Amino acid sequence: EEENDSGDSTASICGSSKPNVVFCHNDLLLANIMRNKATGHIQLIDFEYGGSNYAAFDMANHFNEYAGGTTTQDNGVPDYTRFPDSERQKKFCVEYVKMTKRLESMKSDITDNDDQKEMVVEEDEDIMKEAIELLSHVQKFILVNHLYWGLWAVNQAAEEGCDEFDYLTYASNRFNEYY
């Protein structure tokens, strides 16, 4: 056993920088993201897989879900040409870091006084550095996410069969992205 092995398997994925553990949806496919046309507000639904996880895993899952493959029309065949390009992934991570900073600021405002102001977080060197590190974690978790959902699909095929949805095709496609 290595000297610096903490027993955390993420060390082999992310190196010495630790990804944040937060409450995650863990299934952010398009059908689970609702947008109110009148207000523009977004609401997530269907939290059956929700729980503590790495934020980077949830983002990796969201990016992988751009490819689809989970509807009966797709029948287990994702289209990875729809996967977001690196610039879009980076922008997503920058916005995530900025929103995290904004929410942290609001939390401290709540505990400090009752006068809440909406804080605008500007992109600066620290935000960019944190976003690039987050994106690095996300890109590593993309592979983990393929393995996770590939194994899930094998289990679903065993439990439910493949008459209504071809879970084995879906598993095969996810495993192909992993390997």
C-alpha positions as CSV (number, residue, x, y, z in Angstrom):
1,E,0.0,0.0,0.0
2,E,1.3,3.5,-0.9
3,E,2.2,5.8,1.9
4,N,-0.2,8.6,0.8
5,D,-3.1,6.3,0.2
6,S,-5.9,7.6,2.3
7,G,-8.3,4.8,1.3
8,D,-10.2,7.3,-0.8
9,S,-10.6,5.9,-4.4
10,T,-11.0,9.5,-5.7
11,A,-7.3,10.0,-5.1
12,S,-6.6,7.7,-8.0
13,I,-9.1,9.7,-10.1
14,C,-8.5,13.3,-9.0
15,G,-5.0,13.2,-7.5
16,S,-4.3,15.4,-4.5
17,S,-7.1,17.9,-5.1
18,K,-10.3,16.7,-3.5
19,P,-13.6,17.2,-5.4
20,N,-16.5,18.6,-3.4
21,V,-19.1,16.3,-2.0
22,V,-22.6,17.9,-2.1
23,F,-26.2,16.8,-2.5
24,C,-26.5,15.7,-6.1
25,H,-29.4,14.8,-8.3
26,N,-27.4,12.0,-10.0
27,D,-29.8,11.7,-12.9
28,L,-29.8,15.1,-14.7
29,L,-31.1,14.0,-18.1
30,L,-33.3,16.4,-20.1
31,A,-36.6,14.9,-18.9
32,N,-35.7,15.7,-15.3
33,I,-35.0,19.4,-15.9
34,M,-38.1,21.6,-16.2
35,R,-38.1,25.2,-17.3
36,N,-41.0,27.6,-16.6
37,K,-41.5,29.5,-19.9
38,A,-43.1,32.5,-18.2
39,T,-40.4,33.1,-15.5
40,G,-37.4,31.3,-17.0
41,H,-36.9,29.5,-13.7
42,I,-35.5,26.0,-13.8
43,Q,-36.7,23.2,-11.5
44,L,-35.2,19.7,-11.2
45,I,-37.6,16.8,-10.7
46,D,-37.4,13.0,-10.1
47,F,-34.8,12.7,-7.2
48,E,-35.0,8.9,-6.9
49,Y,-31.2,8.7,-7.4
50,G,-30.5,11.9,-5.3
51,G,-28.0,11.9,-2.5
52,S,-24.5,12.8,-1.4
53,N,-22.0,12.5,-4.2
54,Y,-19.2,14.5,-5.9
55,A,-20.5,17.6,-7.7
56,A,-18.1,16.7,-10.5
57,F,-19.8,13.3,-10.9
58,D,-23.2,15.0,-11.2
59,M,-21.9,17.4,-13.8
60,A,-20.2,14.6,-15.7
61,N,-23.5,12.8,-15.7
62,H,-25.3,15.9,-17.0
63,F,-22.9,16.2,-19.8
64,N,-23.2,12.5,-20.7
65,E,-27.0,12.9,-20.7
66,Y,-26.7,15.4,-23.6
67,A,-26.2,12.3,-25.8
68,G,-29.5,10.8,-24.8
69,G,-30.1,7.1,-25.4
70,T,-32.5,6.8,-22.5
71,T,-35.9,7.2,-24.3
72,T,-37.9,4.4,-25.9
73,Q,-37.3,6.1,-29.2
74,D,-33.5,6.0,-28.7
75,N,-33.7,2.5,-27.3
76,G,-30.3,2.5,-25.7
77,V,-28.4,4.3,-28.5
78,P,-26.9,7.6,-27.3
79,D,-25.7,10.2,-29.9
80,Y,-22.4,11.4,-28.5
81,T,-22.1,14.1,-31.2
82,R,-24.5,16.1,-28.9
83,F,-22.0,15.9,-26.0
84,P,-21.0,19.5,-25.0
85,D,-17.7,20.7,-26.4
86,S,-14.9,21.8,-24.0
87,E,-15.8,25.5,-24.2
88,R,-19.4,24.8,-23.1
89,Q,-18.2,22.5,-20.3
90,K,-15.8,25.3,-19.1
91,K,-18.6,27.9,-19.2
92,F,-20.8,25.6,-17.2
93,C,-18.1,25.1,-14.6
94,V,-17.4,28.9,-14.4
95,E,-21.1,29.6,-13.8
96,Y,-21.3,26.8,-11.2
97,V,-18.3,28.3,-9.3
98,K,-19.7,31.8,-9.5
99,M,-23.1,30.6,-8.2
100,T,-21.5,28.7,-5.4
101,K,-19.6,31.8,-4.3
102,R,-22.8,33.9,-4.6
103,L,-24.8,31.4,-2.4
104,E,-21.9,31.2,0.1
105,S,-22.1,35.0,0.3
106,M,-25.9,34.9,0.8
107,K,-25.5,32.3,3.5
108,S,-23.1,34.6,5.4
109,D,-25.4,37.6,4.9
110,I,-28.2,35.6,6.4
111,T,-26.2,34.8,9.5
112,D,-24.8,38.3,9.8
113,N,-28.0,40.3,9.4
114,D,-31.4,40.2,7.9
115,D,-30.6,42.5,5.0
116,Q,-30.0,40.2,2.1
117,K,-28.4,41.6,-1.1
118,E,-27.9,39.7,-4.3
119,M,-24.2,39.5,-4.8
120,V,-22.7,39.6,-8.3
121,V,-19.6,37.4,-8.7
122,E,-17.3,38.6,-11.4
123,E,-15.0,36.2,-13.3
124,D,-11.5,36.7,-12.0
125,E,-8.3,34.6,-11.8
126,D,-9.4,32.7,-8.7
127,I,-12.8,31.9,-10.2
128,M,-11.2,30.7,-13.4
129,K,-8.6,28.6,-11.5
130,E,-11.3,26.9,-9.4
131,A,-13.5,26.3,-12.5
132,I,-10.6,24.8,-14.4
133,E,-9.9,22.5,-11.5
134,L,-13.6,21.5,-11.3
135,L,-13.6,20.9,-15.1
136,S,-10.6,18.6,-14.7
137,H,-12.5,16.6,-12.1
138,V,-15.6,16.5,-14.3
139,Q,-13.7,15.2,-17.2
140,K,-12.3,12.4,-15.1
141,F,-15.7,11.5,-13.7
142,I,-17.1,11.3,-17.2
143,L,-15.6,7.8,-17.5
144,V,-16.7,6.8,-14.0
145,N,-20.2,7.9,-15.0
146,H,-20.2,5.7,-18.1
147,L,-19.2,2.7,-16.0
148,Y,-21.8,3.5,-13.3
149,W,-24.7,3.7,-15.8
150,G,-23.4,0.8,-17.8
151,L,-23.6,-1.4,-14.7
152,W,-27.0,0.1,-13.8
153,A,-28.3,-0.9,-17.3
154,V,-27.0,-4.5,-16.9
155,N,-28.8,-4.7,-13.6
156,Q,-32.0,-3.2,-15.1
157,A,-31.8,-5.8,-18.0
158,A,-31.7,-8.6,-15.4
159,E,-34.5,-7.1,-13.3
160,E,-36.9,-5.8,-16.0
161,G,-35.8,-7.5,-19.2
162,C,-35.3,-5.7,-22.5
163,D,-38.8,-5.9,-24.1
164,E,-39.7,-2.2,-23.5
165,F,-36.2,-0.8,-23.5
166,D,-32.9,-2.4,-24.7
167,Y,-30.9,-2.0,-21.5
168,L,-28.1,-4.2,-22.8
169,T,-27.6,-2.0,-25.9
170,Y,-27.5,1.0,-23.6
171,A,-25.0,-0.8,-21.3
172,S,-22.9,-1.7,-24.3
173,N,-22.8,1.9,-25.5
174,R,-21.9,3.2,-22.1
175,F,-19.2,0.6,-21.7
176,N,-17.8,1.5,-25.2
177,E,-17.4,5.1,-24.1
178,Y,-15.6,3.9,-20.9
179,Y,-13.2,1.7,-22.7
